[in-house]
C-alpha cells in the first residue's frame, strides 16, 4: 500500500511539473506579443470638457466600417520594435504620410507606457489586453489636446505582421 501511494504521488508530481513547464513555454508576455505592426480597428473616446469647454462632452466612435469618415485619416499603423522603440504612421485619405509619432515603449504589469519624443513630447499609459492578434488599449489621456488628461480612451488594434 505504501509503495502504491508513493508511486501515485510521484506520478502526480511529475505531471504537475510537466504541466508547469509546458505552461511557461506557451505563456507569453504583453511585451513579446506587442512586437510587430498593428493597425487601428476601433476607437471610442469620451472627451470631457471637450476642447477646454467646461461641462461639455464630445464622443468619437469609429470602427472599421466608418473609420475614415469619422477620423478623417487612414487607420494608424504602429510598429513596436523589440528594442523598445515605436513609430506610429498617420496617413491621409489619399495615402500620403501626414506625420510619424516616434518614441519608446515599455510595459509595467498590464500597462503600456509610450513616451513620445516627436512630433511633440507626451507620455501615454494604457491598460493593455492582447488576445491572439487583437489588442485593446484603455486609459485617460489628452485626446482633444486641450491640456487636460481628462479624456477616456478605448481602442482596439489588429496585428498585421511580426517584425
Backbone bond lengths (Angstrom), bond angles and torsions (degrees), N, CA, C in turn:
res aa  C-N    CA-C-N  psi(-1)  N-CA   C-N-CA  omega(-1)  CA-C   N-CA-C  phi
1 X - - - 1.449 - - 1.524 111.00 -
2 X 1.337 116.19 -43.51 1.461 121.23 -179.98 1.526 110.41 -61.20
3 X 1.332 116.40 -43.56 1.460 120.55 179.93 1.528 111.03 -64.45
4 X 1.324 116.34 -38.32 1.464 121.05 178.20 1.531 110.54 -62.19
5 X 1.337 118.33 -46.70 1.468 122.20 178.41 1.526 110.90 -63.11
6 X 1.315 116.92 -40.52 1.459 121.04 178.91 1.534 109.76 -63.83
7 X 1.331 117.21 -42.65 1.455 121.51 179.00 1.534 110.70 -62.82
8 X 1.321 117.57 -46.33 1.470 122.12 178.61 1.531 109.78 -60.61
9 X 1.326 118.11 -44.29 1.462 122.40 179.89 1.523 110.60 -61.09
10 X 1.327 116.91 -44.13 1.464 120.28 179.07 1.520 111.69 -64.57
11 X 1.308 117.44 -40.79 1.473 121.13 178.70 1.523 110.28 -63.87
12 X 1.335 117.22 -47.73 1.464 120.79 179.59 1.522 111.12 -62.15
13 X 1.327 117.45 -42.00 1.451 121.20 179.79 1.528 110.66 -63.36
14 X 1.326 117.49 -43.87 1.470 120.00 -178.72 1.524 110.34 -66.99
15 X 1.322 118.14 -36.61 1.470 120.79 176.82 1.518 110.27 -65.69
16 X 1.306 116.75 -41.49 1.460 121.29 179.63 1.524 111.01 -62.60
17 X 1.321 117.77 -44.94 1.462 121.72 178.67 1.524 109.82 -63.76
18 X 1.332 116.89 -43.85 1.458 120.58 -179.78 1.527 110.43 -61.11
19 X 1.338 118.00 -43.96 1.456 121.34 -179.91 1.525 111.17 -63.89
20 X 1.328 118.19 -41.18 1.459 120.63 178.21 1.520 110.60 -63.51
21 X 1.343 117.06 -42.47 1.449 120.33 179.65 1.529 110.47 -64.59
22 X 1.326 117.75 -42.27 1.454 121.16 178.06 1.516 110.33 -64.25
23 X 1.340 116.95 -38.79 1.456 121.27 177.95 1.512 111.95 -60.49
24 X 1.324 117.49 -37.62 1.461 121.13 178.58 1.519 110.59 -64.91
25 X 1.303 116.68 -38.93 1.452 120.84 -178.27 1.526 110.05 -68.01
26 X 1.320 117.17 -43.35 1.456 120.93 -176.71 1.519 112.68 -76.04
27 X 1.321 117.50 -31.02 1.452 120.94 -176.14 1.522 110.10 -76.53
28 X 1.331 116.32 135.30 1.449 120.23 176.06 1.520 108.27 -124.31
29 X 1.300 115.76 170.89 1.449 119.70 -178.80 1.523 110.04 -103.47
30 X 1.331 115.92 164.55 1.461 120.31 176.27 1.520 109.50 -57.01
31 X 1.330 116.89 -43.37 1.465 120.51 -178.12 1.525 111.40 -59.81
32 X 1.324 117.53 -43.50 1.467 120.43 178.83 1.521 111.23 -65.76
33 X 1.328 116.03 -42.79 1.462 120.56 -177.64 1.527 112.69 -69.45
34 X 1.320 117.01 -26.44 1.465 121.59 -174.73 1.525 112.94 -76.13
35 X 1.307 118.12 -25.92 1.464 121.36 -176.24 1.527 109.96 -61.62
36 X 1.338 115.75 127.26 1.463 121.54 179.27 1.514 111.27 134.86
37 X 1.325 115.29 -167.99 1.471 122.15 -179.70 1.517 110.21 -98.45
38 X 1.330 115.97 132.08 1.457 123.58 179.33 1.521 109.57 -126.42
39 X 1.343 116.04 147.62 1.473 121.18 176.79 1.520 109.50 -131.95
40 X 1.320 114.94 140.44 1.460 120.88 -179.95 1.518 111.06 -62.76
41 X 1.338 115.69 138.15 1.461 120.66 174.86 1.520 111.72 -120.75
42 X 1.334 117.58 -25.10 1.464 119.59 175.72 1.516 109.66 -154.88
43 X 1.320 114.08 160.35 1.451 121.23 -176.42 1.523 108.31 -153.14
44 X 1.318 116.34 131.81 1.466 121.56 173.16 1.526 106.28 -136.26
45 X 1.323 116.03 113.60 1.458 120.99 -179.70 1.512 108.91 -125.56
46 X 1.332 115.20 127.77 1.463 120.99 172.03 1.520 106.49 -104.96
47 X 1.331 115.05 111.73 1.463 120.69 -178.71 1.526 108.69 -94.32
48 X 1.329 115.32 105.50 1.458 121.21 177.82 1.523 108.53 -83.37
49 X 1.318 116.82 141.97 1.469 121.10 -173.27 1.523 108.61 49.54
50 X 1.334 114.56 54.03 1.463 121.79 -173.15 1.514 111.93 -53.39
51 X 1.315 115.05 127.99 1.465 123.94 178.91 1.525 112.00 53.46
52 X 1.339 116.60 32.71 1.457 121.61 175.79 1.514 115.07 84.93
53 X 1.324 118.08 0.81 1.466 121.45 179.72 1.527 107.95 -88.25
54 X 1.348 116.51 113.18 1.468 119.60 -177.42 1.524 110.75 -63.51
55 X 1.314 115.14 153.45 1.468 123.16 179.53 1.528 113.57 59.05
56 X 1.332 116.80 26.58 1.455 119.22 175.56 1.526 108.55 -120.17
57 X 1.316 115.15 149.79 1.459 121.16 178.14 1.523 107.68 -135.84
58 X 1.315 115.13 133.31 1.459 120.75 175.36 1.520 107.17 -127.84
59 X 1.319 116.85 137.97 1.465 121.60 -178.98 1.526 108.85 -117.95
60 X 1.318 114.88 133.30 1.460 121.81 174.28 1.513 107.72 -115.82
61 X 1.326 115.76 119.89 1.464 122.86 178.46 1.520 108.24 -122.96
62 X 1.312 115.99 124.55 1.463 119.70 178.00 1.518 108.81 -142.74
63 X 1.330 115.29 146.48 1.463 121.35 174.79 1.528 108.08 -138.42
64 X 1.309 116.74 -174.88 1.461 120.03 -176.12 1.529 112.73 -59.22
65 X 1.324 117.68 -32.65 1.465 119.51 -176.33 1.529 113.31 -78.89
66 X 1.340 118.04 -22.90 1.463 118.84 -177.40 1.535 113.77 -129.10
67 X 1.341 117.14 14.15 1.463 121.66 -174.88 1.534 112.47 -52.95
68 X 1.324 116.49 -53.33 1.467 120.17 -175.45 1.520 111.67 -63.63
69 X 1.312 117.29 -38.67 1.467 121.62 178.91 1.534 111.23 -65.66
70 X 1.316 117.17 -40.43 1.466 121.25 -175.19 1.530 113.16 -84.68
71 X 1.332 117.63 -39.49 1.460 121.23 -172.40 1.531 111.44 -98.96
72 X 1.319 117.80 -20.84 1.470 124.41 176.28 1.524 113.76 68.47
73 X 1.325 116.87 22.30 1.462 123.71 171.44 1.526 107.10 -145.30
74 X 1.325 116.17 168.66 1.465 120.67 173.15 1.532 108.67 -70.81
75 X 1.335 118.42 159.53 1.467 119.01 174.43 1.531 110.56 -54.93
76 X 1.308 116.32 134.77 1.457 122.22 -176.50 1.525 109.48 -67.40
77 X 1.327 116.13 136.83 1.462 122.62 177.44 1.526 107.73 -104.81
78 X 1.333 115.86 116.43 1.461 120.03 -179.60 1.518 109.43 -114.96
79 X 1.327 114.80 133.37 1.459 122.74 -179.06 1.525 108.46 -115.27
80 X 1.337 116.34 113.30 1.460 122.20 176.27 1.524 107.80 -98.19
81 X 1.320 116.18 119.79 1.462 121.46 -177.28 1.528 110.59 -96.29
82 X 1.338 115.63 154.86 1.467 121.64 179.34 1.524 112.15 -61.35
83 X 1.334 117.09 -27.71 1.462 120.61 -177.13 1.535 113.17 -79.78
84 X 1.347 117.27 4.61 1.460 120.70 177.64 1.517 114.29 87.62
85 X 1.320 118.02 14.05 1.462 121.17 174.97 1.526 108.89 -106.32
86 X 1.328 115.09 159.98 1.466 119.70 175.90 1.520 109.67 -143.66
87 X 1.339 113.71 161.57 1.460 122.24 174.87 1.518 107.36 -142.99
88 X 1.331 116.82 129.51 1.463 122.16 175.93 1.519 108.34 -114.65
89 X 1.325 116.38 112.60 1.462 121.68 -178.78 1.522 109.91 -92.10
90 X 1.330 115.50 128.90 1.465 123.23 -179.84 1.526 107.62 -112.03
91 X 1.338 116.44 115.89 1.456 122.04 -177.98 1.524 111.18 -109.83
92 X 1.329 115.46 144.49 1.462 120.95 175.47 1.526 108.89 -70.76
93 X 1.311 115.60 173.02 1.466 120.18 176.84 1.528 111.25 -66.92
94 X 1.349 116.80 -15.97 1.468 121.78 177.23 1.526 111.66 -96.13
95 X 1.331 116.95 13.52 1.469 123.88 177.83 1.529 114.83 67.61
96 X 1.324 118.12 21.17 1.465 118.27 174.08 1.532 108.20 -96.18
97 X 1.320 115.74 141.83 1.461 120.96 -178.09 1.527 109.30 -69.35
98 X 1.321 116.30 119.64 1.467 121.25 176.85 1.516 110.43 -81.03
99 X 1.344 115.62 -50.70 1.463 121.06 175.72 1.518 108.69 -168.60
100 X 1.329 113.81 163.51 1.462 121.32 174.21 1.520 107.89 -119.94
101 X 1.309 116.23 126.81 1.461 121.36 172.45 1.520 106.52 -91.12
102 X 1.330 116.91 130.07 1.456 120.62 -178.21 1.523 110.17 -130.32
103 X 1.321 114.45 157.01 1.454 119.79 178.11 1.509 111.15 172.52
104 X 1.329 114.90 -156.11 1.457 121.39 179.55 1.519 109.18 -117.96
105 X 1.334 115.15 158.32 1.460 120.17 178.56 1.515 109.51 -137.21
106 X 1.340 114.04 153.12 1.460 121.03 175.07 1.521 107.72 -152.95
107 X 1.307 115.45 168.05 1.457 121.93 178.78 1.520 108.81 -120.03
108 X 1.318 116.63 132.98 1.454 122.82 171.94 1.527 107.05 -125.19
109 X 1.325 115.77 108.11 1.469 122.86 -173.66 1.517 108.99 56.80
110 X 1.337 118.94 -111.76 1.461 121.41 -178.58 1.527 112.28 -106.29
111 X 1.329 116.87 19.04 1.459 121.45 -173.96 1.526 111.68 -116.90
112 X 1.331 114.63 127.86 1.452 121.80 173.33 1.523 107.40 -85.63
113 X 1.332 116.16 127.56 1.464 121.52 177.00 1.519 107.15 -113.30
114 X 1.330 115.43 116.05 1.460 121.38 179.57 1.525 107.85 -111.72
115 X 1.330 115.65 119.17 1.464 121.20 177.21 1.519 107.44 -105.24
116 X 1.322 114.35 99.78 1.460 120.78 -177.89 1.526 109.53 -79.70
117 X 1.334 116.13 134.25 1.465 121.34 179.93 1.522 112.96 -111.92
118 X 1.326 117.79 -17.14 1.457 122.00 -179.94 1.525 108.57 -156.07
119 X 1.306 120.92 144.15 1.457 128.29 6.96 1.543 113.71 -77.94
120 X 1.316 117.36 -15.65 1.464 120.72 172.63 1.524 108.19 -134.44
121 X 1.310 116.31 167.29 1.466 120.92 -178.94 1.521 108.95 -93.39
122 X 1.331 115.75 128.80 1.466 121.45 178.53 1.527 108.46 -158.84
123 X 1.315 116.13 155.78 1.465 121.58 174.19 1.524 108.03 -125.01
124 X 1.318 115.89 129.72 1.462 122.49 179.58 1.517 108.33 -117.57
125 X 1.324 116.27 135.07 1.466 122.85 175.51 1.525 107.70 -121.71
126 X 1.316 115.83 113.53 1.457 121.02 -174.59 1.520 111.02 -127.50
127 X 1.330 115.39 124.05 1.453 119.49 173.05 1.527 106.79 -62.59
128 X 1.324 115.88 133.98 1.455 120.31 -170.97 1.523 110.95 -127.03
129 X 1.329 114.39 130.13 1.464 121.54 174.30 1.525 106.78 -126.59
130 X 1.323 116.30 124.46 1.463 120.48 178.10 1.522 108.72 -116.09
131 X 1.323 114.91 127.60 1.454 121.80 178.13 1.526 107.26 -129.18
132 X 1.318 115.65 104.05 1.472 122.43 -175.74 1.519 109.70 59.52
133 X 1.334 118.00 -114.55 1.468 120.07 -177.43 1.524 112.67 -106.19
134 X 1.339 117.00 22.40 1.458 120.64 177.42 1.525 109.74 -126.16
135 X 1.327 115.34 134.50 1.459 121.04 178.90 1.519 109.40 -120.89
136 X 1.325 115.32 142.83 1.460 122.02 174.90 1.518 107.74 -118.20
137 X 1.329 115.00 130.38 1.447 122.20 -179.62 1.513 109.15 -121.34
138 X 1.329 117.35 133.52 1.463 119.90 178.01 1.515 109.95 -141.81
139 X 1.321 114.73 148.46 1.452 119.34 178.76 1.514 111.38 172.63
140 X 1.300 114.14 -178.60 1.464 121.80 178.25 1.519 107.32 -111.44
141 X 1.333 115.57 128.64 1.450 120.80 -178.28 1.521 110.68 -151.59
142 X 1.310 116.48 -179.04 1.464 121.79 179.78 1.522 109.06 -99.11
143 X 1.319 117.81 73.64 1.455 122.65 -175.95 1.525 111.66 -67.40
144 X 1.333 116.69 -39.77 1.466 120.33 -176.35 1.530 113.30 -87.04
145 X 1.331 116.19 5.32 1.460 123.22 175.64 1.527 113.11 53.81
146 X 1.354 115.75 42.74 1.469 119.78 177.15 1.529 111.96 -99.40
147 X 1.331 116.59 6.69 1.452 121.13 177.87 1.517 114.64 92.43
148 X 1.327 118.15 -2.63 1.467 121.72 -179.29 1.521 110.01 -120.06
149 X 1.342 116.98 128.05 1.461 121.18 175.79 1.522 108.79 -81.96
150 X 1.335 115.59 73.91 1.464 121.37 -175.45 1.521 112.77 -127.96
151 X 1.324 117.16 15.51 1.457 121.65 -177.70 1.529 109.94 -104.54
152 X 1.322 116.44 130.75 1.461 122.31 -178.75 1.523 109.34 -89.80
153 X 1.321 115.42 121.09 1.463 123.43 -173.62 1.517 110.16 -113.27
154 X 1.328 116.23 133.68 1.461 123.12 171.77 1.521 106.83 -139.62
155 X 1.314 116.59 117.84 1.454 120.03 -178.47 1.514 111.25 -137.04
156 X 1.333 115.41 151.94 1.458 120.45 174.35 1.523 108.60 -122.22
157 X 1.322 114.55 147.77 1.450 121.13 177.54 1.522 108.99 -136.23
158 X 1.315 114.24 152.73 1.466 121.19 179.14 1.523 107.83 -112.64
159 X 1.318 115.93 138.62 1.462 121.24 178.19 1.526 109.30 -80.07
160 X 1.341 115.09 129.59 1.452 120.35 -179.29 1.506 113.46 -106.62
161 X 1.320 117.36 -28.39 1.452 119.02 177.36 1.506 109.82 -159.13
162 X 1.324 114.82 160.95 1.454 122.31 177.23 1.517 106.35 -111.92
163 X 1.327 115.95 128.56 1.473 119.52 178.34 1.496 111.03 -82.41
